[in-house]
Amino acid sequence: MIPLDQLALGETAEIEMIETDELPLKLIEMGCLPGNSVCLIQIAPYNDPLYIKIDESYLGIGRQTAKNIFVRLIK
């Protein structure tokens, strides 16, 4: 298990665990839940924010927030 901010561009992973105390409710509502797949699409200049795809939703999240989402790589 690695934090979401450690994914390389184009890698796909499955969300294993989230620290809900640190995660905005809006992300949970948009599908950031254990069991869903996530793919790192793009990284903005200066490495923040991260542009990700969770199932069929595209989101921009800060690197600090991504550190609270733990994923397992899908090979």
C-alpha positions in Angstrom: 0.0 0.0 0.0 1.3 3.4 -1.0 -0.1 7.0 -0.7 -1.9 8.2 -3.8 0.7 11.0 -4.2 3.3 8.3 -4.9 1.6 7.1 -8.1 3.5 7.7 -11.4 1.7 9.3 -14.4 -0.6 6.9 -16.0 -0.5 4.3 -13.2 -3.8 2.8 -12.1 -4.5 1.6 -8.5 -7.3 0.6 -6.3 -8.2 2.6 -3.2 -7.5 0.4 -0.1 -7.9 2.9 2.7 -8.7 6.5 3.3 -8.2 8.7 6.4 -11.6 10.2 6.5 -10.7 12.7 9.2 -8.4 14.4 6.8 -10.4 13.9 3.6 -12.9 16.5 2.4 -16.5 15.2 2.2 -16.8 16.3 -1.4 -14.1 13.7 -2.4 -16.1 10.9 -0.7 -19.2 12.1 -2.5 -17.4 11.9 -5.8 -16.4 8.3 -5.4 -13.2 8.4 -3.5 -14.0 5.2 -1.6 -12.2 1.9 -0.9 -12.6 -0.5 -3.8 -12.8 2.1 -6.5 -10.0 2.5 -9.1 -8.0 5.6 -9.5 -5.6 6.7 -12.2 -3.1 9.6 -12.1 -3.8 11.6 -15.3 -1.6 14.7 -14.9 0.5 16.6 -12.4 0.2 20.4 -12.4 3.3 22.6 -12.5 5.2 22.7 -9.2 3.8 19.2 -8.5 0.5 20.4 -7.0 -2.4 19.6 -7.6 -2.8 16.1 -9.0 -5.4 15.5 -11.7 -6.9 12.0 -11.2 -9.7 9.9 -12.5 -11.8 7.9 -10.0 -14.1 5.6 -11.9 -15.8 8.0 -14.3 -15.1 11.3 -12.4 -12.1 13.6 -13.0 -10.8 15.5 -10.0 -8.0 17.8 -9.1 -6.7 17.2 -5.5 -3.9 18.7 -3.5 -0.8 16.6 -2.8 -1.5 16.9 1.0 -4.9 15.4 0.5 -3.5 12.7 -1.7 -1.2 11.6 1.1 -4.3 10.5 3.1 -5.5 8.1 0.4 -3.8 4.8 0.3 -3.8 2.6 -2.8 -2.7 -0.7 -4.2 -1.2 -0.8 -7.7 -3.1 -2.7 -10.3 -0.6 -4.5 -12.6 
